[in-house]
């Protein structure tokens, strides 16, 4: 199956039903659990869905107050979380209690301007623990 970004129609808002149809039940359940957790009191994030013309797709921007914590995109078989950090965060991130694979990919990621992307493809709930750790780090 070819990996492709979904939610490309500006007329179709990514409602729960649209997300479930795009991701399938098992990945949708992971997404639903993720969103329920990050929008609770502990994390306090809100999700803003918007259609972006430059990428021609719907993206979810997860914010805390006015600070963007991460971006969410929907793909064939997974959803992607995209965090962006500056070089000054490299050392602190290497000390986080998260998967070595995430750290390695982050250290070798190509900068986008002054920002270094941390991209995580999620299709299992076991991956969420690392993402919650990164969210708390980014919020702080």
Contact map, one row per residue, 1 for C-alpha under 8 A:
11100000000000000000000000000000000000000000000000000000000000000000000000000000000000000000000000000000000000000000000000000000000000000000
11110000000000000000000000000000000000000000000000000000000000000000000000010000000000000000000000000000000000000000000000000000000000000000
11111000000000000000000000000000000000000000000000000000000000000000000000110000000000000000000000000000000000000000000000000000000000000000
01111100000000000000000000000000000000000000000000000000000000000000000000110000000000000000000000000000000000000000000000000000000000000000
00111111000000000000000000000000000000000000000000000000100000000000000011110000000000000000000000000000000000000000000000000000000000000000
00011111000000000000010000000000000000000000000000000000100000000000000011110000000000000000000000000000000000000000000000000000000000000000
00001111110101000000010000000000000000000000000000000000110000000000000001000000000000000000000000000000000000000000000000000000000000000000
00001111110000000000000000000000000000000000000000000001110000000000000000000000000000000000000000000000000000000000000000000000000000000000
00000011111100000000000000000000000000000000000000000001110000000000000000000000000000000000000000000000000000000000000000000000000000000000
00000011111110000000000000000000000000000000000000100001110000000000000000000000000000000000000000000000000000000000000000000000000000000000
00000000111110000000000000000000000000000000000000000000000000000000000000000000000000000000000000000000000000000000000000000000000000000000
00000010111111000000000000000000000000000000000000000000000000000000000000000000000000000000000000000000000000000000000000000000000000000000
00000000011111100100000000000000000000000000000010000000010000000000000000000000000000000000000000000000000000000000000000000000000000000000
00000010000111111110000000000000000000000000000010000000010000000000000000000000000000000000000000000000000000000000000000000000000000000000
00000000000011111110000000000000000000000000000000000000000000000000000000000000000000000000000000000000000000000000000000000000000000000000
00000000000001111111000000000000000000000000000000000000000000000000000000000000000000000000000000000000000000000000000000000000000000000000
00000000000001111111100000000000000000000000000000000000000000000000000000000000000000000000000000000000000000000000000000000000000000000000
00000000000011111111110000000000000000000000000000000000000000000000000000000000000000000000000000000000000000000000000000000000000000000000
00000000000001111111111000010000000000000000000000000000000000000000000000000000000000000000000000000000000000000000000000000000000000000000
00000000000000011111111110010000000000000000000000000000000000000000000000000000000000000000000000000000000000000000000000000000000000000000
00000000000000001111111110000000000000000000000000000000000000000000000000000000000000000000000000000000000000000000000000000000000000000000
00000110000000000111111100000000000000000000000000000000000000000000000001010000000000000000000000000000000000000000000000000000000000000000
00000000000000000011111111110000000000000000000000000000000000000000000001111110000000000000000000000000000000000000000000000000000000000000
00000000000000000001111111110000000000000000000000000000000000000000000000001000000000000000000000000000000000000000000000000000000000000000
00000000000000000001101111111000000000000000000000000000000000000000000000000000000000000000000000000000000000000000000000000000000000000000
00000000000000000000001111111100000000000000000000000000000000000000000000000000000000000000000000000000000000000000000000100000000000000000
00000000000000000000001111111110000000000000000000000000000000000000000000001110000000000000000000000000000000000000000000110000000000000000
00000000000000000011001111111111000000000000000000000000000000000000000000000000000000000000000000000000000000000000000000000000000000000000
00000000000000000000000011111111100000000000000000000000000000000000000000000000000000000000000000000000000000000000000000000000000000000000
00000000000000000000000001111111110000000000000000000000000000000000000000000000000000000000000000000000000000000000000000111000000000000000
00000000000000000000000000111111111000000000000000000000000000000000000000000010000000000000000000000000000000000000000000000000000000000000
00000000000000000000000000011111111100000000000000000000000000000000000000000000000000000000000000000000000000000000000000000000000000000000
00000000000000000000000000001111111110000000000000000000000000000000000000000000000000000000000000000000000000000000000000000000000000000000
00000000000000000000000000000111111111000000000000000000000000000000000000000000000000000000000000000000000000000000000000000001000000000000
00000000000000000000000000000011111111100000000000000000000000000000000000000000000000000000000000000000000000000000000000000000000000000000
00000000000000000000000000000001111111110000000000000000000000000000000000000000000000000000000000000000000000000000000000000000000000000000
00000000000000000000000000000000111111110010000000000000000000000000000000000000000000000000000000000000000000000000000000000000000000000000
00000000000000000000000000000000011111110111110000000000000000000000000000000000000000000000000000000000000000000000000000000000000100000000
00000000000000000000000000000000001111111011111000000000000000000000000000000000000000000000000000000000000000000000000000000000000000000000
00000000000000000000000000000000000111111111100000000000000000000000000000000000000000000000000000000000000000000000000000000000000000000000
00000000000000000000000000000000000000111111000000000000000000000000000000000000000000000000000000000000000000000000000000000000000000000000
00000000000000000000000000000000000001011111000000000000000000000000000000000000000000000000000000000000000000000000000000000000000000000000
00000000000000000000000000000000000011111111100000000000000000000000000000000000000000000000000000000000000000000000000000000000000000110000
00000000000000000000000000000000000001111111110000000000000000010000000000000000000000000000000000000000000000000000000000000000000000000000
00000000000000000000000000000000000001110011111000000000000001111000000000000000000000000000000000000000000000000000000000000000000000000000
00000000000000000000000000000000000001100001111100000000000001110000000000000000000000000000000000000000000000000000000000000000000000000000
00000000000000000000000000000000000000100000111110000000000111100000000000000000000000000000000000000000000000000000000000000000000000000000
00000000000000000000000000000000000000000000011111000000000111100000000000000000000000000000000000000000000000000000000000000000000000000000
00000000000011000000000000000000000000000000001111100000011110000000000000000000000000000000000000000000000000000000000000000000000000000000
00000000000000000000000000000000000000000000000111110000011110000000000000000000000000000000000000000000000000000000000000000000000000000000
00000000010000000000000000000000000000000000000011111001111000000000000000000000000000000000000000000000000000000000000000000000000000000000
00000000000000000000000000000000000000000000000001111111111000000000000000000000000000000000000000000000000000000000000000000000000000000000
00000000000000000000000000000000000000000000000000111111100000000000000000000000000000000000000000000000000000000000000000000000000000000000
00000000000000000000000000000000000000000000000000011111000000000000000000000000000000000000000000000000000000000000000000000000000000000000
00000000000000000000000000000000000000000000000000011111100000000000000000000000000000000000000000000000000000000000000000000000000000000000
00000001110000000000000000000000000000000000000000111111110000000000000000000000000000000000000000000000000000000000000000000000000000000000
00001111110000000000000000000000000000000000000000111011111000000000000000000000000000000000000000000000000000000000000000000000000000000000
00000011110011000000000000000000000000000000000011110001111100000000000010000000000000000000000000000000000000000000000000000000000000000000
00000000000000000000000000000000000000000000000011110000111110000000001111000000000000000000000000000000000000000000000000000000000000000000
00000000000000000000000000000000000000000000001111000000011111000000001110000000000000000000000000000000000000000000000000000000000000000000
00000000000000000000000000000000000000000000001111000000001111100001111100000000000000000000000000000000000000000000000000000000000000000000
00000000000000000000000000000000000000000000111100000000000111110001111100000000000000000000000000000000000000000000000000000000000000000000
00000000000000000000000000000000000000000000111100000000000011111111110000000000000000000000000000000000000000000000000000000000000000000000
00000000000000000000000000000000000000000001110000000000000001111111100000000000000000000000000000000000000000000000000000000000000000000010
00000000000000000000000000000000000000000000100000000000000000111110000000000000000000000000000000000000000000000000000000000000000000000000
00000000000000000000000000000000000000000000000000000000000000111111000000000000000000000000000000000000000000000000000000000000000000000000
00000000000000000000000000000000000000000000000000000000000000111111100000000000000000000000000000000000000000000000000000000000000000000000
00000000000000000000000000000000000000000000000000000000000011110111111000000000000000000000000000000000000000000000000000000000000000000000
00000000000000000000000000000000000000000000000000000000000011110011111000000000001000000000000000000000000000000000000000000000000000100110
00000000000000000000000000000000000000000000000000000000000011100001111100000000111100000000000000000000000000000000000000000000000000100000
00000000000000000000000000000000000000000000000000000000001111000001111110000001111000000000000000000000000000000000000000000000000000000000
00000000000000000000000000000000000000000000000000000000001111000000011111000011110000000000000000000000000000000000000000000000000000000000
00001100000000000000000000000000000000000000000000000000011100000000001111100011100000000000000000000000000000000000000000000000000000000000
00001110000000000000011000000000000000000000000000000000001000000000000111110111000000000000000000000000000000000000000000000000000000000000
00111100000000000000001000000000000000000000000000000000000000000000000011111111000000000000000000000000000000000000000000000000000000000000
01111100000000000000011000000000000000000000000000000000000000000000000001111110000000000000000000000000000000000000000000000000000000000000
00000000000000000000001100100000000000000000000000000000000000000000000000111110000000000000000000000000000000000000000000100000000000000000
00000000000000000000001000100000000000000000000000000000000000000000000001111111000000000000000000000000000000000000000011100000000000000000
00000000000000000000001000100010000000000000000000000000000000000000000111111111100000000000000000000000000000000000000011100000000000000000
00000000000000000000000000000000000000000000000000000000000000000000001111100111110000000000000000000000000000000000001111000000000000000000
00000000000000000000000000000000000000000000000000000000000000000000011110000011111000000000000000000000000000000000001111000000000000000000
00000000000000000000000000000000000000000000000000000000000000000000011100000001111100000000000000000000000000000000111100000000000000000000
00000000000000000000000000000000000000000000000000000000000000000000111000000000111110000000000000000000000000000000111000000000000000000000
00000000000000000000000000000000000000000000000000000000000000000000010000000000011111000000000000000000000000000011110000000000000000000000
00000000000000000000000000000000000000000000000000000000000000000000000000000000001111101000000000000000000000000011110000000000000000000000
00000000000000000000000000000000000000000000000000000000000000000000000000000000000111111100000000000000000000000111000000000000000000000000
00000000000000000000000000000000000000000000000000000000000000000000000000000000000011111100000000000000000000000111000000000000000000000000
00000000000000000000000000000000000000000000000000000000000000000000000000000000000001111110000000000000000000000000000000000000000000000000
00000000000000000000000000000000000000000000000000000000000000000000000000000000000011111111100000000000000000000000000000000000000000000000
00000000000000000000000000000000000000000000000000000000000000000000000000000000000001111111110000000000001000000000000000000000000000000000
00000000000000000000000000000000000000000000000000000000000000000000000000000000000000011111111000000000000000000000000000000000000000000000
00000000000000000000000000000000000000000000000000000000000000000000000000000000000000001111111100000000000000000000000000000000000000000000
00000000000000000000000000000000000000000000000000000000000000000000000000000000000000001111111100000010000000000000000000000000000000000000
00000000000000000000000000000000000000000000000000000000000000000000000000000000000000000111111100000010000000000000000000000000000000000000
00000000000000000000000000000000000000000000000000000000000000000000000000000000000000000011111110000000000000000000000000000000000000000000
00000000000000000000000000000000000000000000000000000000000000000000000000000000000000000001111111000000000000000000000000000000000011000000
00000000000000000000000000000000000000000000000000000000000000000000000000000000000000000000001111100000000000000000000000000000010010000000
00000000000000000000000000000000000000000000000000000000000000000000000000000000000000000000000111110110000000000000000000000000010011000000
00000000000000000000000000000000000000000000000000000000000000000000000000000000000000000000000011111110000000000000000000000000010000000000
00000000000000000000000000000000000000000000000000000000000000000000000000000000000000000000000001111111000000000000000000000000000000000000
00000000000000000000000000000000000000000000000000000000000000000000000000000000000000000000000000111111100000000000000000000000000000000000
00000000000000000000000000000000000000000000000000000000000000000000000000000000000000000000000001111111110000000000010100000000000000000000
00000000000000000000000000000000000000000000000000000000000000000000000000000000000000000000110001111111111000000000000000000000000000000000
00000000000000000000000000000000000000000000000000000000000000000000000000000000000000000000000000011111111100000000000000000000000000000000
00000000000000000000000000000000000000000000000000000000000000000000000000000000000000000000000000001111111110000000010000000000000000000000
00000000000000000000000000000000000000000000000000000000000000000000000000000000000000000000000000000111111110000001111000000000000000000000
00000000000000000000000000000000000000000000000000000000000000000000000000000000000000000100000000000011111110000000000000000000000000000000
00000000000000000000000000000000000000000000000000000000000000000000000000000000000000000000000000000001111111000000000000000000000000000000
00000000000000000000000000000000000000000000000000000000000000000000000000000000000000000000000000000000111111100001110000000000000000000000
00000000000000000000000000000000000000000000000000000000000000000000000000000000000000000000000000000000000111110001100000000000000000000000
00000000000000000000000000000000000000000000000000000000000000000000000000000000000000000000000000000000000011111111100000000000000000000000
00000000000000000000000000000000000000000000000000000000000000000000000000000000000000000000000000000000000001111111100000000000000000000000
00000000000000000000000000000000000000000000000000000000000000000000000000000000000000000000000000000000000000111110000000000000000000000000
00000000000000000000000000000000000000000000000000000000000000000000000000000000000001100000000000000000000000111111000000000000000000000000
00000000000000000000000000000000000000000000000000000000000000000000000000000000000111100000000000000000000000111111100000000000000000000000
00000000000000000000000000000000000000000000000000000000000000000000000000000000000111100000000000000000010011110111110000000000000000000000
00000000000000000000000000000000000000000000000000000000000000000000000000000000011110000000000000000000010011110011111000000000000000000000
00000000000000000000000000000000000000000000000000000000000000000000000000000000011110000000000000000100110010000001111100000000000000000000
00000000000000000000000000000000000000000000000000000000000000000000000000000001111000000000000000000000010000000000111110000000000000000000
00000000000000000000000000000000000000000000000000000000000000000000000000000001110000000000000000000100000000000000011111000000000000000000
00000000000000000000000000000000000000000000000000000000000000000000000000000111100000000000000000000000000000000000001111100000000000000000
00000000000000000000000000000000000000000000000000000000000000000000000000000111100000000000000000000000000000000000000111111011000000000000
00000000000000000000000001100100000000000000000000000000000000000000000000001110000000000000000000000000000000000000000011111010000000000000
00000000000000000000000000100100000000000000000000000000000000000000000000000000000000000000000000000000000000000000000001111111000000000000
00000000000000000000000000000100000000000000000000000000000000000000000000000000000000000000000000000000000000000000000001111111000000000000
00000000000000000000000000000000000000000000000000000000000000000000000000000000000000000000000000000000000000000000000000011111100000000000
00000000000000000000000000000000000000000000000000000000000000000000000000000000000000000000000000000000000000000000000001111111111000000000
00000000000000000000000000000000010000000000000000000000000000000000000000000000000000000000000000000000000000000000000001011111111100000000
00000000000000000000000000000000000000000000000000000000000000000000000000000000000000000000000000000000000000000000000000000111111110000000
00000000000000000000000000000000000000000000000000000000000000000000000000000000000000000000000011100000000000000000000000000011111111000000
00000000000000000000000000000000000000000000000000000000000000000000000000000000000000000000000000000000000000000000000000000011111111100000
00000000000000000000000000000000000001000000000000000000000000000000000000000000000000000000000000000000000000000000000000000001111111110000
00000000000000000000000000000000000000000000000000000000000000000000000000000000000000000000000111000000000000000000000000000000111111111000
00000000000000000000000000000000000000000000000000000000000000000000000000000000000000000000000101000000000000000000000000000000011111111100
00000000000000000000000000000000000000000010000000000000000000000000110000000000000000000000000000000000000000000000000000000000001111111110
00000000000000000000000000000000000000000010000000000000000000000000000000000000000000000000000000000000000000000000000000000000000111111111
00000000000000000000000000000000000000000000000000000000000000000000000000000000000000000000000000000000000000000000000000000000000011111111
00000000000000000000000000000000000000000000000000000000000000000000100000000000000000000000000000000000000000000000000000000000000001111111
00000000000000000000000000000000000000000000000000000000000000010000100000000000000000000000000000000000000000000000000000000000000000111111
00000000000000000000000000000000000000000000000000000000000000000000000000000000000000000000000000000000000000000000000000000000000000011111
